Amino acid sequence: MAWREWRNSVRMLEAGIRQPEAVCVATARGALSREWDSYYVIREVENSQCLEALLERLERNLDSQLLERLAGAVVKTLSLMNSHGFCHWDFKPRNILVVANGDDMELCPIDSRSGRKTGVWNRRHCRERDRRFVLRHPLLGPAVAKLLDGDTQGREA
């Protein structure tokens, strides 16, 4: 698992998408001290917050300018991933860190163990899969859909 996550982080970094620094790699042990198959990578991004927590705060106290900036950052990140032939496969608010750089917002997708390269045969399915999670969010979804509609009706070459 750690190998696939590292490989996919490299792919996103090559696409120009910020990636967190690996702090350590750990394994989990069961009650009988048997090592499980999974390895967990603990990552860190300074001055970041989880998109899910940020959206929960926005639901309580709506800031439409911040919501528009977040939606723009989501569309930009999705576009970068798609244009470089990469599918995150689990692109949801819980797996996205938000880093504020002045007026600009940068997204840092994490936990991409299932990510994959896209090809002609699966590009559309992968693009729709990555968008599905954010489009379903009641607050973020309409803002992202509005931007995607303006961006050639959400279709990319």
Secondary structure, DSSP 4 states (H G I P E B T S, - for coil): -HHHHHHHHHHHHHTT---PEEEEEEEEE-TTSPEEEEEEEEEE-TTEEEHHHHHHHHHHS--HHHHHHHHHHHHHHHHHHHHTTEE-S---GGGEEEEEETTEEEEEE---TT-EE--TTTHHHHHHHHHHHHHHSTTHHHHHHHHHHHTGGG---
